[in-house]
Amino acid sequence: MAEKKTALRSVGRPRSVDTAQASLALLLNLVRTGTATTRQELERGSELGRAVVADRLATMIDLGLLKEGELGQATGGRAPRQMRFREDAGSLLVSAIDQSSIALGIADLNGQMLVEHHEAARLDAGPEAILERLATIFDWLLRETEKPAPWGMGLALAGPIEKPSAEFEAVHVLQSVQSWQGFPFLERLSMRIGVPIFARSGVQTMTMGEAKAGGGRGLSDIIYVKLGRSISAGLMSEGRLHRGAQGAAGMIGHSRVGDDLLGAIAGADALAREGTAAAEDGRSPYLAQALARQGEISVVDIGHAAQLGDLFCVELLGRCGRMVGEALAPLTNLVNPTLIIIGGIVAESGGDSLLAGIREAVYRQSHPMVSRDLQIMRSQMGASAGLVGAAQVVVEELFSPPILQGWIGHGSPLLHPDFQRVMERYTTTLAPKAATPSGRTAP
Amino acid sequence: MNGKTPVDTAKPIAGLGPHGERAVPADQIQLTEGDAVEAKARRFAVAVVLHTTTSDWSKQELAGIAATLGLYSAAVVEVVDCNFDVELQIAALTRLAREPVDAVISIPIGNTRVAAAHRALAHSGRKLVLLDNAPTGMLPGADYASVVSTDNFGLGQSCAAMLSDHIPPNGAAGILGYGIDFFATHEREIAFRKWMGIHRPDVTLVRERFAELEDAGPAALAMVEKARGLSGIFAVWDVPAMKAVRALAQQGFDIPVTTVDLGNDVALDMVRRGMIKGVGAQMPYDQGSAAARVTVAALLGLSVPPWVALAGREVTPLDVVEAYQVIWHLPAPRAIIDAMRILVATQGHSK
């Protein structure tokens, strides 16, 4: 991209459209992140001249990206007027699709969640059904809550997500779900809603969400572990999410524990199987009752039984925790985190027995310096972590200098020339298969 | 208290919690005798902050809270009526954060607008138990102890299923929705639409919304105008449902309606063979009682689930009297019992 060649000018007036866009982008990000808000601070922070700063700010006020706020602290003369980023100039759609549920939300342009909805869903219903459900609920939520028009979508998906080849290009998703392979899910959804989509794996967005608003707030080195039907981890190191070469970092469920994979013996399905066996052979009286009542045992029942003192379930969750802790210990020694957050349905259900098992194994196998101040806690955010993290992903992408410079002169990322080209291509290649608009009848 | 109640055995919980949590049924919140002894010795003081104290729902909710807290010698030291005013709620919570109360049970009125005041109260050291929903951005553990809620998603599904019986193939159904950003009514409507989309894709849905209760009648008429041949209406709660029923009746329409909550007017309309054909009812007394148990458990430092839910109860015209007793913990009014006798007699004749 031509913008990439743009170097920041240290002084003087811009000589081309590219430099104008670069200065606009620079100033917007300074205001948006709160790094500099008065004209004087912006001149200092950007190393741009007074006239250029005044011109660029006026342009961004006209574009609806900035507004004048309250008076700042006076430093001798008149109190300066502060500039404010208009976080309501657009909205961000966020969604997290898991094996057994979907979560949707709308956030402002700072990534602050405004509304959330969670409902049960089955991934094996197929991509077409999930796509329609997402589009319909988003249609409804946007209309109902009267939020500003969306600028982009952050999507958290089950399984690893490859890095895209270029900006706004959709990635091949959900390699881990056989039935979804070959279905242009992101392309179709992007065309259906009319916004660019930025996808990450669920565990990566949850890690970002915990770092932004959960237990990891204000910390730069955290590990998030998702204990669900599968087991995976996200790593935030020195304030940045580690995605890995292909975007598949953190698949600790593939670690070996004896002859088995960790995910196969400590995931929710494995625990449910063990719980069912214990219910049938009488080792757990509570689970036997639950099985008779419901016809099946889930990890939620096991967690509840453990809380009520069922010895089999206490021991099962403790053992699960120790196995997970043994897989986490080498990772802990490698990255020296401040905090390990345990989330997912097993963690939500598992309670103290699970956490005690994890702590026991991690502390036993970690170097004393690594474990000295290390905290291990259960997530409080639940599935909301994925939504908050997905919003962060969109904010980081839309306002990254290379992408921002491509749209800032137009006032909206939807007018970015690359995105418009991608949408034209989707329209040509996908139009015959396009889903009929929903939301008119029933979500 | 630990035995199963009709509310918990009625239906499984269909919805997920404010952060996607799986529900813990209210009857699984138990306090042991030892817990009770400790609670009684500590004589907790609890304040209750409600959107209104005048509705039947609020009175029953409060009755459930007070009766159950009383069992553990916890005193309800104040009940705040916010009169649906966000500013009043913020002021009340700010004041309570400085007063000698151990816990507050509150129903958030607005969504994000009241989040900061609730959060500040929890951070002042008081235990906070929320009714119905957590404002977006608030987290269990850090910002509140637990949310105790009816399964609003399940209520919407029940209303769809009951209305479906009255919609002919390829017919049209209306949704009388609430035009205010309110979690519970959103969930009911989303669930109603989802159920129809899955089980009755042949049905065309039309929708009107109202922001003020007085607009519910005109909105229902506008819907009938928009979709001639409308075969049924789902109203998101009972008061607007009855406004719609009256407006429709005045214009000579007779359209099946399902709604949420068994108010007196709705109950009477059902047994008089009126337009109301089915109700998905909340169980406010039981919800209040569950909120009280959760509050005591949290005050004792016990681990409480982030989302405790109660299933609703489906009510049809023929079981209004029994349902009334279960839901309101009171005998049904005379007028309802008399109308029920006539209904049963007529049904007997028609057989």
Interface residues (C-beta under 8 A of the other chain):
Chain A: S101 A103 G105 Q112 M113 L114 V115 E116 H117 H118 E119 A120 T136 I137 W140 E144 T145 A213 G214 V300 H304 Q307 I345 E348 S349 G351 D352 Q380 M381 G382 A383 S384 T441 A442 P443
Chain B: A14 G15 L16 G17 P18 H19 G20 E21 R22 V24 Q28 N111 T112 T136 G137 L139 P140 G141 A142 F153 G177 D181 H186 E187 I190 R193 K194 M196 G197 P201 V203 T204 L205 S303 P306
